[in-house]
Amino acid sequence: GRLFGQIQARLRNSPFFKGRIAKSTTSEIRLYTNNDLDKKALGVDIDVNGSVILLCGHSNPDSLAGYSAILILFDEIAFYDDSGKVTGTYFFNRLKPSLSKFYNYNAGRIVMISSPNNRTGIFYDKFEEAKKDDSILSFQLPTWCANDEMNYDDKEMTNDRQSNPEMFAIEYGAQWASGGTYGNYFELGLIERCLRSDIGPHTKPQQG
């Protein structure tokens, strides 16, 4: 949602898109194409809603599948829950076929933006795949190289670096976690896999 809000702001402030925004909500933006604007100018009887759709996704990839998409953007995909029923890999594989219409035009892109996490899941798999596949472009940049306003020697960054080196390496240094996901607690999904809820106390001794 935060990422979608940034896209909205860029469209709203862009001279190119002036007069082309047909609809804008917190989860969907519709844009007029040249053809749409021509139809509106002719005063067609059926409403012209905007042929290009920007859609903000959510946690159910099945309801997002089936669109004809030229671009799918995953934000913080390294932190998608890979211990639950709907993993980052499932998300990726479920939505990728939406790009197929644009392959003949050498278009159709998937963009994944994230801090690194542990060395599992679709984000790490694609990072490794990029080393062998020229069709995948991968960047691994620490914050102070990607953002000129961030200084490696800044006081707060220095405190973070000294107090929690692994967190700093991941969130600022763009390094993969050396162990599991950083933090003090096990993930909820991992705990649930270790528990059984169908067992109750015995009312009388039972063999075994």
GROMACS elastic network, one bead per residue, 0.5 to 0.9 nm:
[ bonds ]
;  ai    aj funct       b0    kb
    1     5     6  0.61557   500
    1     6     6  0.87377   500
    1    26     6  0.77494   500
    1    27     6  0.76748   500
    1    56     6  0.67660   500
    1    57     6  0.82166   500
    1    58     6  0.87790   500
    2     5     6  0.50525   500
    2     6     6  0.64557   500
    2     7     6  0.88716   500
    3     6     6  0.51472   500
    3     7     6  0.64740   500
    3     8     6  0.87951   500
    3    56     6  0.88658   500
    3    75     6  0.74661   500
    4     7     6  0.50582   500
    4     8     6  0.62642   500
    4     9     6  0.87471   500
    4    26     6  0.79019   500
    4    27     6  0.76187   500
    4    28     6  0.88351   500
    4    54     6  0.88099   500
    4    55     6  0.83556   500
    4    56     6  0.62418   500
    5     8     6  0.50186   500
    5     9     6  0.62970   500
    5    10     6  0.87640   500
    5    26     6  0.74521   500
    5    27     6  0.89522   500
    6     9     6  0.51145   500
    6    10     6  0.63384   500
    6    11     6  0.87495   500
    7    10     6  0.51853   500
    7    11     6  0.62829   500
    7    12     6  0.85721   500
    8    11     6  0.52104   500
    8    12     6  0.60379   500
    8    13     6  0.86433   500
    8    24     6  0.80097   500
    8    26     6  0.88100   500
    8    29     6  0.77804   500
    9    12     6  0.50278   500
    9    13     6  0.61669   500
    9    14     6  0.85553   500
   10    13     6  0.52762   500
   10    14     6  0.60569   500
   11    14     6  0.52012   500
   11    15     6  0.84042   500
   11    16     6  0.83380   500
   11    17     6  0.61570   500
   11    18     6  0.83261   500
   11    21     6  0.82441   500
   12    15     6  0.82770   500
   12    17     6  0.72393   500
   12    18     6  0.75340   500
   12    21     6  0.82418   500
   13    16     6  0.89288   500
   13    17     6  0.81386   500
   13    18     6  0.82489   500
   14    17     6  0.56216   500
   14    18     6  0.67937   500
   15    18     6  0.52694   500
   15    19     6  0.89488   500
   16    19     6  0.84920   500
   16    20     6  0.81707   500
   17    20     6  0.50582   500
   17    21     6  0.66301   500
   17    31     6  0.81963   500
   17    32     6  0.89101   500
   18    21     6  0.70415   500
   19    22     6  0.79064   500
   19    32     6  0.81356   500
   20    30     6  0.84640   500
   20    31     6  0.53730   500
   20    33     6  0.72787   500
   20    34     6  0.88436   500
   20    37     6  0.81038   500
   20    50     6  0.82085   500
   21    24     6  0.71502   500
   21    29     6  0.73394   500
   21    30     6  0.61064   500
   21    32     6  0.62820   500
   21    50     6  0.77620   500
   22    29     6  0.75521   500
   22    30     6  0.52734   500
   22    31     6  0.52828   500
   22    32     6  0.60994   500
   22    48     6  0.84311   500
   22    49     6  0.60816   500
   22    50     6  0.56066   500
   23    28     6  0.76235   500
   23    29     6  0.55029   500
   23    30     6  0.50114   500
   23    31     6  0.71623   500
   23    49     6  0.74860   500
   23    50     6  0.77361   500
   24    27     6  0.79431   500
   24    28     6  0.59263   500
   24    30     6  0.65508   500
   24    31     6  0.89363   500
   25    28     6  0.52605   500
   25    29     6  0.63449   500
   26    29     6  0.82142   500
   26    56     6  0.78928   500
   27    54     6  0.82645   500
   27    55     6  0.59434   500
   27    57     6  0.76607   500
   28    53     6  0.69719   500
   28    54     6  0.56463   500
   28    56     6  0.61181   500
   29    50     6  0.89203   500
   29    52     6  0.82063   500
   29    53     6  0.57758   500
   29    55     6  0.66010   500
   29    56     6  0.87334   500
   30    49     6  0.70085   500
   30    50     6  0.51255   500
   30    51     6  0.68319   500
   30    52     6  0.56050   500
   30    54     6  0.63584   500
   30    55     6  0.86805   500
   31    36     6  0.89002   500
   31    49     6  0.79462   500
   31    51     6  0.63172   500
   31    52     6  0.50576   500
   31    53     6  0.64759   500
   31    54     6  0.81989   500
   32    35     6  0.77711   500
   32    36     6  0.53764   500
   32    37     6  0.62801   500
   32    48     6  0.82663   500
   32    49     6  0.74818   500
   32    51     6  0.60229   500
   32    52     6  0.66598   500
   33    36     6  0.50017   500
   33    37     6  0.63683   500
   33    38     6  0.86919   500
   33    50     6  0.68514   500
   33    51     6  0.64634   500
   33    52     6  0.71008   500
   34    37     6  0.51470   500
   34    38     6  0.62535   500
   34    39     6  0.87568   500
   35    38     6  0.50805   500
   35    39     6  0.63300   500
   35    40     6  0.87234   500
   35    51     6  0.89361   500
   36    39     6  0.51637   500
   36    40     6  0.62680   500
   36    41     6  0.86614   500
   36    48     6  0.64542   500
   36    49     6  0.81721   500
   36    50     6  0.64677   500
   36    51     6  0.70894   500
   37    40     6  0.50173   500
   37    41     6  0.61284   500
   37    42     6  0.86694   500
   37    48     6  0.83857   500
   37    50     6  0.87797   500
   38    41     6  0.50738   500
   38    42     6  0.63628   500
   38    43     6  0.88340   500
   39    42     6  0.50902   500
   39    43     6  0.64181   500
   39    44     6  0.60701   500
   39    48     6  0.74070   500
   40    43     6  0.50590   500
   40    44     6  0.63202   500
   40    47     6  0.81304   500
   40    48     6  0.66440   500
   41    44     6  0.80159   500
   43    46     6  0.86128   500
   43    47     6  0.89713   500
   44    47     6  0.72716   500
   44    48     6  0.81159   500
   45    48     6  0.89728   500
   48    51     6  0.80652   500
   50    53     6  0.73651   500
   57    60     6  0.80570   500
   57    61     6  0.79454   500
   57    64     6  0.70570   500
   58    61     6  0.72966   500
   58    64     6  0.82746   500
   59    86     6  0.81650   500
   59    91     6  0.88511   500
   60    63     6  0.59651   500
   60    64     6  0.70224   500
   60    86     6  0.79720   500
   60    91     6  0.83519   500
   61    64     6  0.50110   500
   61    65     6  0.62295   500
   61    86     6  0.83171   500
   61    90     6  0.82014   500
   61    91     6  0.57377   500
   61    92     6  0.87368   500
   61    94     6  0.66982   500
   61    95     6  0.69672   500
   62    65     6  0.53554   500
   62    66     6  0.85277   500
   62    91     6  0.84676   500
   62    94     6  0.71519   500
   62    95     6  0.82439   500
   63    66     6  0.80773   500
   64    67     6  0.69938   500
   64    94     6  0.88661   500
   64    95     6  0.73510   500
   65    68     6  0.87641   500
   65    94     6  0.66710   500
   65    95     6  0.54895   500
   65    96     6  0.86824   500
   65    97     6  0.82376   500
   65    98     6  0.67692   500
   66    69     6  0.87687   500
   66    95     6  0.78971   500
   66    97     6  0.81386   500
   66    98     6  0.60647   500
   67    95     6  0.86671   500
   67    98     6  0.57123   500
   67    99     6  0.85314   500
   68    97     6  0.86309   500
   68    98     6  0.50347   500
   68    99     6  0.62548   500
   68   100     6  0.78513   500
   68   101     6  0.67534   500
   68   102     6  0.84462   500
   69    72     6  0.68227   500
   69    96     6  0.88982   500
   69    97     6  0.88724   500
   69    98     6  0.53356   500
   69    99     6  0.51115   500
   69   100     6  0.82397   500
   69   101     6  0.79770   500
   69   102     6  0.80075   500
   69   108     6  0.71486   500
   69   109     6  0.87109   500
   70    98     6  0.79071   500
   70    99     6  0.56028   500
   70   100     6  0.85757   500
   70   101     6  0.81310   500
   70   102     6  0.63583   500
   70   107     6  0.67716   500
   70   109     6  0.62715   500
   70   110     6  0.85510   500
   71    98     6  0.89906   500
   71    99     6  0.71719   500
   71   107     6  0.86148   500
   71   108     6  0.56592   500
   71   110     6  0.57924   500
   71   111     6  0.75299   500
   72    95     6  0.80024   500
   72    96     6  0.79749   500
   72    98     6  0.87197   500
   72    99     6  0.81331   500
   72   108     6  0.82867   500
   72   109     6  0.64980   500
   72   111     6  0.63015   500
   72   112     6  0.84895   500
   73   109     6  0.83927   500
   73   110     6  0.58884   500
   73   112     6  0.59184   500
   73   113     6  0.77346   500
   74    77     6  0.57788   500
   74    92     6  0.87259   500
   74   110     6  0.77463   500
   74   111     6  0.61917   500
   74   113     6  0.62425   500
   74   114     6  0.82547   500
   75    78     6  0.85394   500
   75   111     6  0.84632   500
   75   112     6  0.61523   500
   75   113     6  0.50490   500
   75   114     6  0.60505   500
   76    79     6  0.58192   500
   76    80     6  0.73169   500
   76   112     6  0.74298   500
   76   113     6  0.56520   500
   76   115     6  0.64618   500
   76   116     6  0.84814   500
   77    80     6  0.52403   500
   77    81     6  0.89455   500
   77    88     6  0.65085   500
   77   112     6  0.66253   500
   77   113     6  0.68959   500
   77   114     6  0.59249   500
   77   115     6  0.84870   500
   77   116     6  0.89518   500
   77   121     6  0.88822   500
   77   122     6  0.79553   500
   77   123     6  0.64445   500
   78    81     6  0.85200   500
   78    88     6  0.76452   500
   78   112     6  0.88132   500
   78   113     6  0.84995   500
   78   114     6  0.60336   500
   78   115     6  0.68964   500
   78   116     6  0.60163   500
   78   117     6  0.56302   500
   78   118     6  0.78299   500
   78   120     6  0.84791   500
   78   121     6  0.70185   500
   78   122     6  0.74404   500
   78   123     6  0.54212   500
   78   124     6  0.74084   500
   79    82     6  0.80655   500
   79    88     6  0.82029   500
   79   114     6  0.79932   500
   79   115     6  0.83543   500
   79   116     6  0.82549   500
   79   117     6  0.66642   500
   79   118     6  0.88258   500
   79   181     6  0.87320   500
   80    83     6  0.89694   500
   80    86     6  0.86737   500
   80    87     6  0.64213   500
   80    88     6  0.52530   500
   80    89     6  0.89148   500
   80   121     6  0.85370   500
   81    84     6  0.58588   500
   81    85     6  0.84644   500
   81    86     6  0.73243   500
   81    87     6  0.56072   500
   81    88     6  0.67334   500
   81   187     6  0.86084   500
   81   189     6  0.78669   500
   82    85     6  0.78933   500
   82    86     6  0.73363   500
   82    88     6  0.61978   500
   82    89     6  0.78420   500
   82   120     6  0.83627   500
   82   121     6  0.66442   500
   82   189     6  0.84529   500
   83    86     6  0.82667   500
   83    87     6  0.69851   500
   83   187     6  0.79499   500
   83   188     6  0.84194   500
   83   189     6  0.52273   500
   83   190     6  0.60074   500
   83   193     6  0.85524   500
   84    87     6  0.62594   500
   84   188     6  0.87915   500
   84   189     6  0.54586   500
   84   190     6  0.80083   500
   84   193     6  0.89600   500
   85    90     6  0.88583   500
   85   189     6  0.89097   500
   86    89     6  0.82067   500
   86    90     6  0.61183   500
   86    91     6  0.70232   500
   87    90     6  0.51011   500
   87    91     6  0.63037   500
   87    92     6  0.86824   500
   87   121     6  0.80672   500
   87   122     6  0.87947   500
   88    92     6  0.61863   500
   88    93     6  0.86494   500
   88   121     6  0.65892   500
   88   122     6  0.60704   500
   88   123     6  0.80286   500
   89    92     6  0.51124   500
   89    93     6  0.61342   500
   89    94     6  0.84043   500
   89   121     6  0.62991   500
   89   123     6  0.83386   500
   90    93     6  0.52020   500
   90    94     6  0.58129   500
   90    95     6  0.84798   500
   90   122     6  0.87616   500
   91    94     6  0.52495   500
   91    95     6  0.62194   500
   91    96     6  0.84484   500
   92    95     6  0.55326   500
   92    96     6  0.59037   500
   92   110     6  0.89471   500
   92   122     6  0.75029   500
   93    96     6  0.54288   500
   93    97     6  0.75146   500
   94    97     6  0.69772   500
   94    98     6  0.84779   500
   95    98     6  0.56670   500
   95    99     6  0.79936   500
   96    99     6  0.58741   500
   96   100     6  0.77138   500
   96   110     6  0.77351   500
   97   100     6  0.54069   500
   97   101     6  0.85464   500
   98   101     6  0.73186   500
   98   102     6  0.89713   500
   98   108     6  0.87619   500
   99   102     6  0.58634   500
   99   103     6  0.70050   500
   99   107     6  0.82646   500
   99   108     6  0.51109   500
   99   109     6  0.71807   500
   99   110     6  0.84845   500
  100   103     6  0.53639   500
  100   104     6  0.81067   500
  100   108     6  0.71778   500
  101   104     6  0.70285   500
  101   105     6  0.84165   500
  101   107     6  0.88574   500
  101   108     6  0.79307   500
  102   105     6  0.53915   500
  102   106     6  0.66724   500
  102   107     6  0.51452   500
  102   108     6  0.51996   500
  102   109     6  0.89688   500
  103   106     6  0.50695   500
  103   107     6  0.54541   500
  103   108     6  0.60188   500
  104   107     6  0.73526   500
  105   108     6  0.82257   500
  112   123     6  0.74192   500
  113   123     6  0.89667   500
  114   117     6  0.85374   500
  114   123     6  0.82580   500
  114   174     6  0.89403   500
  115   170     6  0.64303   500
  115   171     6  0.57784   500
  115   172     6  0.81126   500
  115   173     6  0.88660   500
  115   174     6  0.59987   500
  115   175     6  0.81182   500
  115   176     6  0.85010   500
  116   119     6  0.83489   500
  116   123     6  0.79951   500
  116   124     6  0.77719   500
  116   140     6  0.89535   500
  116   170     6  0.58999   500
  116   171     6  0.74629   500
  116   174     6  0.58842   500
  116   175     6  0.61043   500
  116   176     6  0.51311   500
  116   177     6  0.71901   500
  117   120     6  0.81184   500
  117   123     6  0.87707   500
  117   124     6  0.81828   500
  117   170     6  0.67669   500
  117   171     6  0.88270   500
  117   174     6  0.89258   500
  117   175     6  0.79507   500
  117   176     6  0.54541   500
  117   177     6  0.54135   500
  117   178     6  0.89933   500
  117   180     6  0.79283   500
  117   181     6  0.61725   500
  117   182     6  0.79391   500
  118   121     6  0.81628   500
  118   124     6  0.78608   500
  118   176     6  0.58200   500
  118   178     6  0.70857   500
  118   179     6  0.67357   500
  118   180     6  0.53786   500
  118   181     6  0.55506   500
  118   182     6  0.82649   500
  119   123     6  0.86665   500
  119   124     6  0.57223   500
  119   125     6  0.81278   500
  119   176     6  0.65027   500
  119   177     6  0.68973   500
  119   178     6  0.80841   500
  119   179     6  0.83642   500
  119   180     6  0.79555   500
  120   123     6  0.76567   500
  120   124     6  0.57278   500
  120   125     6  0.69382   500
  121   124     6  0.57379   500
  121   125     6  0.61819   500
  121   126     6  0.87738   500
  122   126     6  0.60223   500
  122   127     6  0.84305   500
  123   126     6  0.53364   500
  123   127     6  0.61771   500
  123   128     6  0.87752   500
  124   128     6  0.62570   500
  124   129     6  0.84982   500
  124   176     6  0.85689   500
  125   128     6  0.52857   500
  125   129     6  0.60699   500
  125   130     6  0.86473   500
  126   130     6  0.59803   500
  126   131     6  0.88649   500
  126   136     6  0.78637   500
  126   138     6  0.85347   500
  127   130     6  0.53010   500
  127   131     6  0.71850   500
  127   136     6  0.85056   500
  127   137     6  0.88248   500
  127   138     6  0.65318   500
  127   139     6  0.87471   500
  128   131     6  0.56045   500
  128   132     6  0.76267   500
  129   132     6  0.55770   500
  129   133     6  0.60014   500
  129   136     6  0.76414   500
  130   134     6  0.66606   500
  130   135     6  0.75878   500
  130   136     6  0.50120   500
  130   137     6  0.63524   500
  130   138     6  0.63064   500
  131   134     6  0.76844   500
  131   136     6  0.83138   500
  131   137     6  0.89258   500
  131   138     6  0.84024   500
  132   136     6  0.87020   500
  133   136     6  0.58489   500
  133   137     6  0.85280   500
  134   137     6  0.70506   500
  140   173     6  0.89838   500
  140   174     6  0.62599   500
  140   175     6  0.81516   500
  141   144     6  0.82143   500
  141   145     6  0.62430   500
  141   146     6  0.61329   500
  141   172     6  0.89062   500
  141   173     6  0.72686   500
  141   174     6  0.59820   500
  141   175     6  0.88897   500
  142   145     6  0.55376   500
  142   146     6  0.63833   500
  142   147     6  0.86353   500
  142   169     6  0.86278   500
  142   170     6  0.89440   500
  142   171     6  0.84064   500
  142   172     6  0.56493   500
  142   174     6  0.50546   500
  142   175     6  0.81090   500
  143   146     6  0.50858   500
  143   147     6  0.57338   500
  143   148     6  0.84603   500
  143   150     6  0.67544   500
  143   151     6  0.84952   500
  143   152     6  0.83300   500
  143   171     6  0.80956   500
  143   172     6  0.51319   500
  143   173     6  0.63438   500
  143   174     6  0.74550   500
  144   147     6  0.54332   500
  144   148     6  0.63194   500
  144   149     6  0.75998   500
  144   150     6  0.50731   500
  144   151     6  0.56314   500
  144   152     6  0.58866   500
  144   172     6  0.77079   500
  144   173     6  0.82573   500
  145   148     6  0.66933   500
  145   150     6  0.82168   500
  145   151     6  0.89413   500
  146   150     6  0.85353   500
  147   150     6  0.56852   500
  147   151     6  0.85953   500
  148   151     6  0.74276   500
  150   153     6  0.88327   500
  150   154     6  0.75164   500
  150   157     6  0.88173   500
  151   154     6  0.51754   500
  151   155     6  0.89620   500
  151   157     6  0.78783   500
  152   155     6  0.87308   500
  152   157     6  0.65606   500
  152   158     6  0.73334   500
  153   156     6  0.84639   500
  153   157     6  0.67188   500
  153   158     6  0.59925   500
  154   157     6  0.52851   500
  154   158     6  0.60282   500
  154   159     6  0.86594   500
  155   158     6  0.50701   500
  155   159     6  0.62314   500
  155   160     6  0.87224   500
  156   159     6  0.50410   500
  156   160     6  0.62266   500
  156   161     6  0.85325   500
  157   160     6  0.50406   500
  157   161     6  0.60157   500
  157   162     6  0.85879   500
  157   168     6  0.80424   500
  157   172     6  0.84459   500
  158   161     6  0.50018   500
  158   162     6  0.62092   500
  158   163     6  0.85766   500
  159   162     6  0.52241   500
  159   163     6  0.59837   500
  159   164     6  0.83730   500
  160   163     6  0.52007   500
  160   164     6  0.57478   500
  160   165     6  0.71220   500
  160   167     6  0.79725   500
  160   168     6  0.61476   500
  161   164     6  0.57333   500
  161   166     6  0.81172   500
  161   167     6  0.79226   500
  161   168     6  0.52816   500
  161   169     6  0.77388   500
  161   172     6  0.89802   500
  162   165     6  0.59077   500
  162   168     6  0.85153   500
  163   168     6  0.87688   500
  164   167     6  0.55138   500
  164   168     6  0.62071   500
  164   169     6  0.87006   500
  165   168     6  0.50513   500
  165   169     6  0.60635   500
  165   170     6  0.87041   500
  166   169     6  0.50198   500
  166   170     6  0.63121   500
  166   171     6  0.86613   500
  166   175     6  0.87201   500
  166   177     6  0.70063   500
  166   178     6  0.78181   500
  166   182     6  0.72163   500
  167   170     6  0.52031   500
  167   171     6  0.59733   500
  167   172     6  0.79689   500
  167   173     6  0.89471   500
  167   177     6  0.82795   500
  167   182     6  0.64967   500
  167   183     6  0.81660   500
  168   171     6  0.53402   500
  168   172     6  0.53027   500
  168   173     6  0.63724   500
  168   174     6  0.86694   500
  168   175     6  0.88606   500
  169   172     6  0.57188   500
  169   174     6  0.62217   500
  169   175     6  0.53822   500
  169   176     6  0.77938   500
  169   177     6  0.78973   500
  170   173     6  0.55291   500
  170   176     6  0.60737   500
  170   177     6  0.63827   500
  170   182     6  0.87041   500
  171   174     6  0.60851   500
  171   175     6  0.78795   500
  172   175     6  0.81750   500
  175   178     6  0.85762   500
  176   179     6  0.88122   500
  177   180     6  0.64262   500
  177   181     6  0.66943   500
  177   182     6  0.71026   500
  178   181     6  0.87584   500
  178   182     6  0.89427   500
  179   182     6  0.75645   500
  180   183     6  0.88263   500
  181   186     6  0.84989   500
  181   187     6  0.84646   500
  182   185     6  0.85515   500
  183   186     6  0.80195   500
  185   188     6  0.86689   500
  186   189     6  0.84468   500
  186   190     6  0.68021   500
  186   191     6  0.69295   500
  187   190     6  0.54279   500
  187   191     6  0.66404   500
  187   192     6  0.89345   500
  188   191     6  0.52387   500
  188   192     6  0.62430   500
  188   193     6  0.87964   500
  189   192     6  0.51381   500
  189   193     6  0.63616   500
  190   193     6  0.53361   500
  190   194     6  0.68797   500
  191   194     6  0.53036   500
  191   195     6  0.67871   500
  192   195     6  0.53103   500
  192   196     6  0.80556   500
  193   196     6  0.80629   500
  196   199     6  0.65339   500
  197   200     6  0.80661   500
  201   204     6  0.89289   500
  202   205     6  0.65003   500
  202   206     6  0.74189   500
  203   206     6  0.88432   500
